């Protein structure tokens, strides 16, 4: 019987966005989290790239705007009551969402 290849998981929207090594770690971040966004990847490198290169719109935070990468967003929303933000795979998709 062939051994399953390990997967890596990216959580863009969840309790604690980041890159996770197992489904059990990932599900803790997204289970019953409204608007959660996550995806599996075949390697740690591909997961880290996807997480690092994601774009975020911060509607309510210390400085609302468009940011690339979770670390930049985290400083804007951490400790901000009722922060509102969303992740997008590309800069173009952030503008398409804002036009709706």
Biopython code that builds the backbone (N, CA, C, O; Angstrom):
import numpy as np
from Bio.PDB.StructureBuilder import StructureBuilder

atoms = [
    (1, "UNK", "N", (0.844, -1.177, 0.000)),
    (1, "UNK", "CA", (0.000, 0.000, 0.000)),
    (1, "UNK", "C", (0.893, 1.246, 0.000)),
    (1, "UNK", "O", (1.828, 1.366, 0.792)),
    (2, "UNK", "N", (0.580, 2.145, -0.894)),
    (2, "UNK", "CA", (1.374, 3.370, -1.032)),
    (2, "UNK", "C", (1.124, 4.306, 0.142)),
    (2, "UNK", "O", (0.000, 4.461, 0.619)),
    (3, "UNK", "N", (2.196, 4.913, 0.582)),
    (3, "UNK", "CA", (2.100, 5.868, 1.679)),
    (3, "UNK", "C", (1.589, 7.205, 1.143)),
    (3, "UNK", "O", (2.028, 7.665, 0.089)),
    (4, "UNK", "N", (0.670, 7.819, 1.868)),
    (4, "UNK", "CA", (0.139, 9.124, 1.458)),
    (4, "UNK", "C", (1.232, 10.177, 1.556)),
    (4, "UNK", "O", (2.020, 10.201, 2.501)),
    (5, "UNK", "N", (1.255, 11.038, 0.562)),
    (5, "UNK", "CA", (2.194, 12.155, 0.605)),
    (5, "UNK", "C", (1.687, 13.174, 1.609)),
    (5, "UNK", "O", (0.485, 13.432, 1.681)),
    (6, "UNK", "N", (2.586, 13.749, 2.376)),
    (6, "UNK", "CA", (2.135, 14.761, 3.345)),
    (6, "UNK", "C", (1.630, 16.014, 2.633)),
    (6, "UNK", "O", (2.096, 16.364, 1.549)),
    (7, "UNK", "N", (0.686, 16.668, 3.258)),
    (7, "UNK", "CA", (0.155, 17.927, 2.741)),
    (7, "UNK", "C", (0.460, 19.016, 3.755)),
    (7, "UNK", "O", (0.622, 18.765, 4.950)),
    (8, "UNK", "N", (0.529, 20.212, 3.242)),
    (8, "UNK", "CA", (0.668, 21.404, 4.068)),
    (8, "UNK", "C", (-0.569, 22.259, 3.839)),
    (8, "UNK", "O", (-1.143, 22.242, 2.750)),
    (9, "UNK", "N", (-0.974, 22.989, 4.837)),
    (9, "UNK", "CA", (-2.210, 23.760, 4.765)),
    (9, "UNK", "C", (-1.931, 25.232, 5.054)),
    (9, "UNK", "O", (-1.173, 25.579, 5.960)),
    (10, "UNK", "N", (-2.566, 26.080, 4.257)),
    (10, "UNK", "CA", (-2.498, 27.521, 4.492)),
    (10, "UNK", "C", (-3.864, 27.974, 4.972)),
    (10, "UNK", "O", (-4.886, 27.649, 4.368)),
    (11, "UNK", "N", (-3.871, 28.720, 6.053)),
    (11, "UNK", "CA", (-5.086, 29.352, 6.561)),
    (11, "UNK", "C", (-4.900, 30.845, 6.364)),
    (11, "UNK", "O", (-4.076, 31.474, 7.028)),
    (12, "UNK", "N", (-5.680, 31.410, 5.438)),
    (12, "UNK", "CA", (-5.641, 32.854, 5.210)),
    (12, "UNK", "C", (-6.611, 33.575, 6.135)),
    (12, "UNK", "O", (-6.311, 34.648, 6.659)),
    (13, "UNK", "N", (-7.769, 32.973, 6.325)),
    (13, "UNK", "CA", (-8.792, 33.550, 7.205)),
    (13, "UNK", "C", (-9.191, 32.468, 8.198)),
    (13, "UNK", "O", (-9.756, 31.443, 7.818)),
    (14, "UNK", "N", (-8.897, 32.701, 9.465)),
    (14, "UNK", "CA", (-9.201, 31.750, 10.524)),
    (14, "UNK", "C", (-8.772, 32.346, 11.848)),
    (14, "UNK", "O", (-8.423, 33.524, 11.927)),
    (15, "UNK", "N", (-8.798, 31.535, 12.878)),
    (15, "UNK", "CA", (-8.423, 32.041, 14.201)),
    (15, "UNK", "C", (-6.985, 32.540, 14.231)),
    (15, "UNK", "O", (-6.698, 33.575, 14.831)),
    (16, "UNK", "N", (-6.088, 31.815, 13.592)),
    (16, "UNK", "CA", (-4.678, 32.196, 13.574)),
    (16, "UNK", "C", (-4.111, 31.875, 12.192)),
    (16, "UNK", "O", (-3.614, 30.769, 11.981)),
    (17, "UNK", "N", (-4.172, 32.815, 11.244)),
    (17, "UNK", "CA", (-3.669, 32.550, 9.897)),
    (17, "UNK", "C", (-2.215, 32.088, 9.915)),
    (17, "UNK", "O", (-1.407, 32.554, 10.719)),
    (18, "UNK", "N", (-1.905, 31.166, 9.016)),
    (18, "UNK", "CA", (-0.540, 30.660, 8.952)),
    (18, "UNK", "C", (-0.444, 29.410, 8.105)),
    (18, "UNK", "O", (-1.393, 29.028, 7.420)),
    (19, "UNK", "N", (0.721, 28.777, 8.160)),
    (19, "UNK", "CA", (0.993, 27.541, 7.441)),
    (19, "UNK", "C", (1.018, 26.413, 8.465)),
    (19, "UNK", "O", (1.692, 26.507, 9.490)),
    (20, "UNK", "N", (0.276, 25.344, 8.177)),
    (20, "UNK", "CA", (0.139, 24.227, 9.108)),
    (20, "UNK", "C", (0.540, 22.915, 8.450)),
    (20, "UNK", "O", (0.309, 22.697, 7.261)),
    (21, "UNK", "N", (1.142, 22.053, 9.249)),
    (21, "UNK", "CA", (1.694, 20.789, 8.756)),
    (21, "UNK", "C", (0.670, 19.654, 8.704)),
    (21, "UNK", "O", (0.909, 18.643, 8.044)),
    (22, "UNK", "N", (-0.446, 19.803, 9.379)),
    (22, "UNK", "CA", (-1.429, 18.717, 9.384)),
    (22, "UNK", "C", (-2.850, 19.263, 9.311)),
    (22, "UNK", "O", (-3.119, 20.419, 9.637)),
    (23, "UNK", "N", (-3.748, 18.385, 8.870)),
    (23, "UNK", "CA", (-5.153, 18.745, 8.812)),
    (23, "UNK", "C", (-5.688, 19.037, 10.215)),
    (23, "UNK", "O", (-6.496, 19.948, 10.392)),
    (24, "UNK", "N", (-5.244, 18.276, 11.200)),
    (24, "UNK", "CA", (-5.720, 18.499, 12.567)),
    (24, "UNK", "C", (-5.364, 19.898, 13.062)),
    (24, "UNK", "O", (-6.168, 20.530, 13.747)),
    (25, "UNK", "N", (-4.178, 20.390, 12.727)),
    (25, "UNK", "CA", (-3.788, 21.746, 13.110)),
    (25, "UNK", "C", (-4.628, 22.775, 12.352)),
    (25, "UNK", "O", (-5.066, 23.774, 12.923)),
    (26, "UNK", "N", (-4.843, 22.524, 11.071)),
    (26, "UNK", "CA", (-5.604, 23.445, 10.221)),
    (26, "UNK", "C", (-7.048, 23.558, 10.684)),
    (26, "UNK", "O", (-7.577, 24.663, 10.808)),
    (27, "UNK", "N", (-7.678, 22.441, 10.936)),
    (27, "UNK", "CA", (-9.104, 22.448, 11.278)),
    (27, "UNK", "C", (-9.370, 23.203, 12.579)),
    (27, "UNK", "O", (-10.442, 23.784, 12.750)),
    (28, "UNK", "N", (-8.408, 23.197, 13.489)),
    (28, "UNK", "CA", (-8.565, 23.959, 14.733)),
    (28, "UNK", "C", (-8.690, 25.457, 14.451)),
    (28, "UNK", "O", (-9.315, 26.188, 15.218)),
    (29, "UNK", "N", (-8.101, 25.901, 13.363)),
    (29, "UNK", "CA", (-8.110, 27.321, 13.022)),
    (29, "UNK", "C", (-9.364, 27.748, 12.257)),
    (29, "UNK", "O", (-9.757, 28.913, 12.316)),
    (30, "UNK", "N", (-9.989, 26.820, 11.543)),
    (30, "UNK", "CA", (-11.090, 27.206, 10.649)),
    (30, "UNK", "C", (-12.459, 26.658, 11.043)),
    (30, "UNK", "O", (-13.474, 27.153, 10.554)),
    (31, "UNK", "N", (-12.516, 25.653, 11.911)),
    (31, "UNK", "CA", (-13.787, 25.041, 12.287)),
    (31, "UNK", "C", (-14.708, 26.081, 12.936)),
    (31, "UNK", "O", (-14.352, 26.713, 13.931)),
    (32, "UNK", "N", (-15.871, 26.236, 12.361)),
    (32, "UNK", "CA", (-16.903, 27.180, 12.816)),
    (32, "UNK", "C", (-16.405, 28.635, 12.821)),
    (32, "UNK", "O", (-16.891, 29.462, 13.593)),
    (33, "UNK", "N", (-15.447, 28.928, 11.966)),
    (33, "UNK", "CA", (-14.972, 30.309, 11.814)),
    (33, "UNK", "C", (-15.639, 30.863, 10.564)),
    (33, "UNK", "O", (-15.343, 30.418, 9.455)),
    (34, "UNK", "N", (-16.529, 31.822, 10.732)),
    (34, "UNK", "CA", (-17.285, 32.386, 9.617)),
    (34, "UNK", "C", (-16.335, 33.037, 8.609)),
    (34, "UNK", "O", (-15.509, 33.874, 8.971)),
    (35, "UNK", "N", (-16.465, 32.643, 7.355)),
    (35, "UNK", "CA", (-15.639, 33.217, 6.294)),
    (35, "UNK", "C", (-14.234, 32.651, 6.217)),
    (35, "UNK", "O", (-13.349, 33.268, 5.626)),
    (36, "UNK", "N", (-14.016, 31.482, 6.808)),
    (36, "UNK", "CA", (-12.668, 30.913, 6.796)),
    (36, "UNK", "C", (-12.209, 30.635, 5.365)),
    (36, "UNK", "O", (-13.011, 30.313, 4.488)),
    (37, "UNK", "N", (-10.895, 30.768, 5.153)),
    (37, "UNK", "CA", (-10.283, 30.472, 3.849)),
    (37, "UNK", "C", (-9.024, 29.674, 4.099)),
    (37, "UNK", "O", (-8.142, 30.091, 4.851)),
    (38, "UNK", "N", (-8.951, 28.511, 3.454)),
    (38, "UNK", "CA", (-7.797, 27.648, 3.630)),
    (38, "UNK", "C", (-7.653, 26.744, 2.416)),
    (38, "UNK", "O", (-8.594, 26.569, 1.641)),
    (39, "UNK", "N", (-6.465, 26.172, 2.261)),
    (39, "UNK", "CA", (-6.206, 25.302, 1.112)),
    (39, "UNK", "C", (-5.002, 24.417, 1.418)),
    (39, "UNK", "O", (-4.098, 24.816, 2.153)),
    (40, "UNK", "N", (-4.999, 23.209, 0.845)),
    (40, "UNK", "CA", (-3.858, 22.308, 1.027)),
    (40, "UNK", "C", (-2.865, 22.483, -0.118)),
    (40, "UNK", "O", (-3.231, 22.876, -1.226)),
    (41, "UNK", "N", (-1.611, 22.184, 0.171)),
    (41, "UNK", "CA", (-0.521, 22.284, -0.800)),
    (41, "UNK", "C", (0.357, 21.045, -0.679)),
    (41, "UNK", "O", (0.437, 20.445, 0.392)),
    (42, "UNK", "N", (1.019, 20.656, -1.778)),
    (42, "UNK", "CA", (1.828, 19.437, -1.758)),
    (42, "UNK", "C", (3.178, 19.587, -1.053)),
    (42, "UNK", "O", (3.814, 18.585, -0.724)),
    (43, "UNK", "N", (3.617, 20.810, -0.820)),
    (43, "UNK", "CA", (4.911, 20.999, -0.162)),
    (43, "UNK", "C", (4.867, 22.202, 0.763)),
    (43, "UNK", "O", (4.027, 23.090, 0.621)),
    (44, "UNK", "N", (5.781, 22.210, 1.701)),
    (44, "UNK", "CA", (5.883, 23.333, 2.634)),
    (44, "UNK", "C", (6.239, 24.606, 1.879)),
    (44, "UNK", "O", (5.694, 25.673, 2.162)),
    (45, "UNK", "N", (7.153, 24.495, 0.920)),
    (45, "UNK", "CA", (7.578, 25.665, 0.154)),
    (45, "UNK", "C", (6.416, 26.300, -0.603)),
    (45, "UNK", "O", (6.256, 27.521, -0.582)),
    (46, "UNK", "N", (5.604, 25.479, -1.274)),
    (46, "UNK", "CA", (4.470, 26.034, -2.024)),
    (46, "UNK", "C", (3.444, 26.664, -1.079)),
    (46, "UNK", "O", (2.834, 27.678, -1.417)),
    (47, "UNK", "N", (3.254, 26.075, 0.094)),
    (47, "UNK", "CA", (2.321, 26.647, 1.072)),
    (47, "UNK", "C", (2.845, 27.983, 1.597)),
    (47, "UNK", "O", (2.086, 28.945, 1.717)),
    (48, "UNK", "N", (4.124, 28.042, 1.905)),
    (48, "UNK", "CA", (4.707, 29.290, 2.416)),
    (48, "UNK", "C", (4.652, 30.402, 1.378)),
    (48, "UNK", "O", (4.392, 31.557, 1.715)),
    (49, "UNK", "N", (4.894, 30.060, 0.122)),
    (49, "UNK", "CA", (4.814, 31.072, -0.946)),
    (49, "UNK", "C", (3.398, 31.612, -1.088)),
    (49, "UNK", "O", (3.194, 32.818, -1.221)),
    (50, "UNK", "N", (2.421, 30.706, -1.059)),
    (50, "UNK", "CA", (1.023, 31.128, -1.195)),
    (50, "UNK", "C", (0.617, 32.040, -0.037)),
    (50, "UNK", "O", (-0.090, 33.028, -0.236)),
    (51, "UNK", "N", (1.062, 31.706, 1.163)),
    (51, "UNK", "CA", (0.718, 32.503, 2.337)),
    (51, "UNK", "C", (1.408, 33.870, 2.278)),
    (51, "UNK", "O", (0.792, 34.897, 2.559)),
    (52, "UNK", "N", (2.668, 33.870, 1.916)),
    (52, "UNK", "CA", (3.454, 35.107, 1.870)),
    (52, "UNK", "C", (2.955, 36.058, 0.784)),
    (52, "UNK", "O", (2.989, 37.276, 0.959)),
    (53, "UNK", "N", (2.493, 35.504, -0.332)),
    (53, "UNK", "CA", (2.121, 36.332, -1.475)),
    (53, "UNK", "C", (0.651, 36.732, -1.522)),
    (53, "UNK", "O", (0.240, 37.439, -2.442)),
    (54, "UNK", "N", (-0.139, 36.301, -0.566)),
    (54, "UNK", "CA", (-1.554, 36.675, -0.552)),
    (54, "UNK", "C", (-1.693, 38.165, -0.265)),
    (54, "UNK", "O", (-0.859, 38.767, 0.411)),
    (55, "UNK", "N", (-2.753, 38.738, -0.788)),
    (55, "UNK", "CA", (-3.074, 40.146, -0.535)),
    (55, "UNK", "C", (-4.254, 40.213, 0.421)),
    (55, "UNK", "O", (-5.117, 39.335, 0.421)),
    (56, "UNK", "N", (-4.283, 41.242, 1.221)),
    (56, "UNK", "CA", (-5.348, 41.436, 2.193)),
    (56, "UNK", "C", (-5.873, 42.857, 2.085)),
    (56, "UNK", "O", (-5.117, 43.808, 1.887)),
    (57, "UNK", "N", (-7.185, 42.978, 2.219)),
    (57, "UNK", "CA", (-7.793, 44.293, 2.359)),
    (57, "UNK", "C", (-8.169, 44.427, 3.827)),
    (57, "UNK", "O", (-8.867, 43.576, 4.378)),
    (58, "UNK", "N", (-7.706, 45.492, 4.451)),
    (58, "UNK", "CA", (-8.074, 45.803, 5.829)),
    (58, "UNK", "C", (-9.074, 46.945, 5.762)),
    (58, "UNK", "O", (-8.727, 48.077, 5.423)),
    (59, "UNK", "N", (-10.328, 46.628, 6.094)),
    (59, "UNK", "CA", (-11.371, 47.653, 6.098)),
    (59, "UNK", "C", (-11.395, 48.379, 7.439)),
    (59, "UNK", "O", (-11.524, 49.602, 7.496)),
    (60, "UNK", "N", (-11.270, 47.604, 8.516)),
    (60, "UNK", "CA", (-11.225, 48.189, 9.860)),
    (60, "UNK", "C", (-9.976, 47.665, 10.554)),
    (60, "UNK", "O", (-9.835, 46.465, 10.787)),
    (61, "UNK", "N", (-9.093, 48.566, 10.871)),
    (61, "UNK", "CA", (-7.839, 48.232, 11.538)),
    (61, "UNK", "C", (-7.117, 49.518, 11.872)),
    (61, "UNK", "O", (-7.666, 50.608, 11.714)),
    (62, "UNK", "N", (-5.891, 49.391, 12.333)),
    (62, "UNK", "CA", (-5.123, 50.586, 12.692)),
    (62, "UNK", "C", (-4.950, 51.505, 11.494)),
    (62, "UNK", "O", (-5.123, 52.718, 11.612)),
    (63, "UNK", "N", (-4.606, 50.935, 10.334)),
    (63, "UNK", "CA", (-4.493, 51.696, 9.089)),
    (63, "UNK", "C", (-5.134, 50.902, 7.959)),
    (63, "UNK", "O", (-4.480, 50.036, 7.378)),
    (64, "UNK", "N", (-6.405, 51.174, 7.629)),
    (64, "UNK", "CA", (-7.063, 50.457, 6.538)),
    (64, "UNK", "C", (-6.278, 50.600, 5.234)),
    (64, "UNK", "O", (-5.668, 51.636, 4.970)),
    (65, "UNK", "N", (-6.307, 49.559, 4.440)),
    (65, "UNK", "CA", (-5.601, 49.589, 3.160)),
    (65, "UNK", "C", (-5.425, 48.193, 2.604)),
    (65, "UNK", "O", (-6.033, 47.239, 3.089)),
    (66, "UNK", "N", (-4.591, 48.079, 1.588)),
    (66, "UNK", "CA", (-4.282, 46.798, 0.958)),
    (66, "UNK", "C", (-2.851, 46.433, 1.336)),
    (66, "UNK", "O", (-1.935, 47.244, 1.199)),
    (67, "UNK", "N", (-2.671, 45.207, 1.811)),
    (67, "UNK", "CA", (-1.371, 44.741, 2.285)),
    (67, "UNK", "C", (-1.036, 43.396, 1.649)),
    (67, "UNK", "O", (-1.928, 42.620, 1.306)),
    (68, "UNK", "N", (0.250, 43.130, 1.499)),
    (68, "UNK", "CA", (0.688, 41.827, 1.011)),
    (68, "UNK", "C", (1.351, 41.080, 2.158)),
    (68, "UNK", "O", (2.234, 41.611, 2.831)),
    (69, "UNK", "N", (0.917, 39.841, 2.372)),
    (69, "UNK", "CA", (1.489, 38.989, 3.404)),
    (69, "UNK", "C", (0.853, 39.194, 4.769)),
    (69, "UNK", "O", (0.533, 40.315, 5.165)),
    (70, "UNK", "N", (0.677, 38.088, 5.476)),
    (70, "UNK", "CA", (-0.011, 38.121, 6.767)),
    (70, "UNK", "C", (0.726, 38.972, 7.796)),
    (70, "UNK", "O", (0.080, 39.667, 8.581)),
    (71, "UNK", "N", (2.045, 38.941, 7.817)),
    (71, "UNK", "CA", (2.782, 39.699, 8.830)),
    (71, "UNK", "C", (2.460, 41.186, 8.772)),
    (71, "UNK", "O", (2.372, 41.838, 9.813)),
    (72, "UNK", "N", (2.285, 41.727, 7.578)),
    (72, "UNK", "CA", (1.926, 43.144, 7.438)),
    (72, "UNK", "C", (0.512, 43.414, 7.933)),
    (72, "UNK", "O", (0.243, 44.466, 8.512)),
    (73, "UNK", "N", (-0.377, 42.478, 7.711)),
    (73, "UNK", "CA", (-1.773, 42.639, 8.132)),
    (73, "UNK", "C", (-1.901, 42.472, 9.643)),
    (73, "UNK", "O", (-2.646, 43.197, 10.303)),
    (74, "UNK", "N", (-1.172, 41.518, 10.164)),
    (74, "UNK", "CA", (-1.247, 41.214, 11.596)),
    (74, "UNK", "C", (-1.002, 42.465, 12.437)),
    (74, "UNK", "O", (-1.689, 42.678, 13.437)),
    (75, "UNK", "N", (-0.039, 43.290, 12.048)),
    (75, "UNK", "CA", (0.250, 44.501, 12.814)),
    (75, "UNK", "C", (-0.905, 45.498, 12.740)),
    (75, "UNK", "O", (-1.059, 46.335, 13.628)),
    (76, "UNK", "N", (-1.715, 45.412, 11.688)),
    (76, "UNK", "CA", (-2.833, 46.337, 11.521)),
    (76, "UNK", "C", (-4.091, 45.909, 12.282)),
    (76, "UNK", "O", (-4.900, 46.754, 12.664)),
    (77, "UNK", "N", (-4.258, 44.607, 12.504)),
    (77, "UNK", "CA", (-5.511, 44.121, 13.087)),
    (77, "UNK", "C", (-5.365, 43.568, 14.498)),
    (77, "UNK", "O", (-6.348, 43.484, 15.234)),
    (78, "UNK", "N", (-4.157, 43.192, 14.881)),
    (78, "UNK", "CA", (-3.955, 42.625, 16.211)),
    (78, "UNK", "C", (-4.262, 43.655, 17.284)),
    (78, "UNK", "O", (-3.690, 44.745, 17.287)),
    (79, "UNK", "N", (-5.166, 43.310, 18.197)),
    (79, "UNK", "CA", (-5.545, 44.210, 19.275)),
    (79, "UNK", "C", (-6.548, 45.283, 18.873)),
    (79, "UNK", "O", (-6.949, 46.091, 19.711)),
    (80, "UNK", "N", (-6.959, 45.308, 17.618)),
    (80, "UNK", "CA", (-7.940, 46.289, 17.154)),
    (80, "UNK", "C", (-9.326, 45.664, 17.293)),
    (80, "UNK", "O", (-9.628, 44.657, 16.652)),
    (81, "UNK", "N", (-10.165, 46.267, 18.131)),
    (81, "UNK", "CA", (-11.504, 45.723, 18.372)),
    (81, "UNK", "C", (-12.330, 45.739, 17.090)),
    (81, "UNK", "O", (-12.417, 46.760, 16.408)),
    (82, "UNK", "N", (-12.936, 44.597, 16.771)),
    (82, "UNK", "CA", (-13.794, 44.440, 15.598)),
    (82, "UNK", "C", (-13.059, 44.713, 14.279)),
    (82, "UNK", "O", (-13.629, 45.283, 13.348)),
    (83, "UNK", "N", (-11.801, 44.303, 14.212)),
    (83, "UNK", "CA", (-11.048, 44.448, 12.964)),
    (83, "UNK", "C", (-11.764, 43.672, 11.860)),
    (83, "UNK", "O", (-12.349, 42.618, 12.107)),
    (84, "UNK", "N", (-11.711, 44.202, 10.654)),
    (84, "UNK", "CA", (-12.339, 43.544, 9.512)),
    (84, "UNK", "C", (-11.334, 43.525, 8.374)),
    (84, "UNK", "O", (-10.832, 44.567, 7.950)),
    (85, "UNK", "N", (-11.044, 42.307, 7.879)),
    (85, "UNK", "CA", (-10.088, 42.143, 6.792)),
    (85, "UNK", "C", (-10.428, 40.888, 6.019)),
    (85, "UNK", "O", (-11.170, 40.032, 6.501)),
    (86, "UNK", "N", (-9.882, 40.781, 4.813)),
    (86, "UNK", "CA", (-10.138, 39.621, 3.963)),
    (86, "UNK", "C", (-8.928, 39.370, 3.088)),
    (86, "UNK", "O", (-8.240, 40.304, 2.675)),
    (87, "UNK", "N", (-8.668, 38.086, 2.805)),
    (87, "UNK", "CA", (-7.532, 37.731, 1.959)),
    (87, "UNK", "C", (-7.978, 37.523, 0.517)),
    (87, "UNK", "O", (-9.130, 37.184, 0.248)),
    (88, "UNK", "N", (-7.036, 37.735, -0.406)),
    (88, "UNK", "CA", (-7.266, 37.562, -1.838)),
    (88, "UNK", "C", (-6.004, 36.966, -2.464)),
    (88, "UNK", "O", (-4.898, 37.249, -2.003)),
    (89, "UNK", "N", (-6.154, 36.148, -3.502)),
    (89, "UNK", "CA", (-4.981, 35.522, -4.118)),
    (89, "UNK", "C", (-4.134, 36.464, -4.969)),
    (89, "UNK", "O", (-2.960, 36.188, -5.216)),
    (90, "UNK", "N", (-4.716, 37.569, -5.417)),
    (90, "UNK", "CA", (-3.956, 38.488, -6.270)),
    (90, "UNK", "C", (-4.413, 39.918, -6.004)),
    (90, "UNK", "O", (-5.488, 40.146, -5.450)),
    (91, "UNK", "N", (-3.593, 40.865, -6.401)),
    (91, "UNK", "CA", (-3.943, 42.277, -6.219)),
    (91, "UNK", "C", (-5.170, 42.646, -7.053)),
    (91, "UNK", "O", (-6.000, 43.442, -6.613)),
    (92, "UNK", "N", (-5.290, 42.076, -8.249)),
    (92, "UNK", "CA", (-6.446, 42.360, -9.104)),
    (92, "UNK", "C", (-7.756, 41.941, -8.446)),
    (92, "UNK", "O", (-8.766, 42.631, -8.578)),
    (93, "UNK", "N", (-7.742, 40.814, -7.739)),
    (93, "UNK", "CA", (-8.974, 40.344, -7.115)),
    (93, "UNK", "C", (-9.389, 41.233, -5.950)),
    (93, "UNK", "O", (-10.570, 41.266, -5.604)),
    (94, "UNK", "N", (-8.448, 41.962, -5.328)),
    (94, "UNK", "CA", (-8.827, 42.880, -4.257)),
    (94, "UNK", "C", (-9.647, 44.040, -4.816)),
    (94, "UNK", "O", (-10.609, 44.486, -4.190)),
    (95, "UNK", "N", (-9.261, 44.527, -6.002)),
    (95, "UNK", "CA", (-9.999, 45.631, -6.617)),
    (95, "UNK", "C", (-11.358, 45.175, -7.122)),
    (95, "UNK", "O", (-12.330, 45.924, -7.032)),
    (96, "UNK", "N", (-11.446, 43.963, -7.651)),
    (96, "UNK", "CA", (-12.723, 43.445, -8.144)),
    (96, "UNK", "C", (-13.709, 43.338, -6.991)),
    (96, "UNK", "O", (-14.886, 43.656, -7.160)),
    (97, "UNK", "N", (-13.252, 42.897, -5.819)),
    (97, "UNK", "CA", (-14.117, 42.779, -4.646)),
    (97, "UNK", "C", (-14.580, 44.149, -4.181)),
    (97, "UNK", "O", (-15.743, 44.310, -3.811)),
    (98, "UNK", "N", (-13.703, 45.132, -4.192)),
    (98, "UNK", "CA", (-14.053, 46.466, -3.715)),
    (98, "UNK", "C", (-15.028, 47.176, -4.635)),
    (98, "UNK", "O", (-15.734, 48.086, -4.200)),
    (99, "UNK", "N", (-15.082, 46.775, -5.910)),
    (99, "UNK", "CA", (-15.996, 47.412, -6.869)),
    (99, "UNK", "C", (-17.422, 46.897, -6.746)),
    (99, "UNK", "O", (-18.351, 47.520, -7.261)),
    (100, "UNK", "N", (-17.606, 45.775, -6.073)),
    (100, "UNK", "CA", (-18.960, 45.191, -5.971)),
    (100, "UNK", "C", (-19.795, 45.915, -4.959)),
    (100, "UNK", "O", (-20.954, 45.559, -4.746)),
]
sb = StructureBuilder()
sb.init_structure("model")
sb.init_model(0)
sb.init_chain("A")
sb.init_seg("    ")
for serial, (resi, resn, name, xyz) in enumerate(atoms, 1):
    if name == "N":
        sb.init_residue(resn, " ", resi, " ")
    sb.init_atom(name, np.array(xyz, "f"), 0.0, 1.0, " ", f" {name:<3s}", serial, name[0])
structure = sb.get_structure()
